[in-house]
Amino acid sequence: EIVLTQSPATLSLSPGERATLSCRASQSVSSYLAWYQQKPGQAPRLLIYDASNRATGIPARFSGSGSGTDFTLTISSLEPEDFAVYYCQQRSNWPSFTFGPGTKVDIK
Amino acid sequence: QLQLQESGPGLVKPSETLSLTCTVSGGSISSSSYYWGWIRQPPGKGLEWIGSIYYSGSTYYNPSLKSRVTISVDTSKNQFSLKLSSVTAADTAVYYCARHMTDFESIPIDYWGQGTLVTVSS
């Protein structure tokens, strides 16, 4: 089973700062990786699919990069509504479909 | 606008079977471009994929839960359902139904239900 590791577990930043979130896979998942944002009491929202493609309606300040085992979600300038938990997800060797443990981005 | 709505008991006794239904509105469950899935999230914890189904009835399950999970689809009602047997307190979670996009390599989830909390307790 492919295991996803996210770092850091918590990222404390101020509005306007740049956020860099990491997701590492225990073996290659090619570009079969997505990112989600989840706010308290809400369902997750798709941000990025296939490692680097923004989902419909997602602001340009969100970007994804990477392939193989190392991936990054970057938020170029944090807005107040961006403070949330972020999960990566892989689907290599479907029906293997797993999420990482999450990175919480909170206000410094 | 597509909407997914979970329904079912919020309280299930240990050793019994958890049953939930997801009703899809604003779109057809019979589209060839989607899988329909269940994901759960224990209180304060991360997300776990339970399994997914195609409109034809083909099913895909998380290996760690496969022995206890059954997912079915009723295209005439635009619904799909989850049954999880022999539940324990560890199955207490918010259960989400969701839609996967099969046209993309990561098979991402673009629509989610609001989630329903299921508590396992006597």
Interface residues (C-beta under 8 A of the other chain):
Chain A: E1 S30 S31 Y32 L33 A34 Y36 A43 P44 R45 L46 Y49 D50 A51 N53 A55 T56 Y87 Q89 Q90 R91 W94 P95 S96 F97 T98 F99 G100 P101 G102
Chain B: G46 L47 E48 W49 G51 S52 Y60 Y61 N62 P63 Y96 A98 M101 F104 E105 S106 I107 P108 I109 D110 W112 G113 Q114 G115
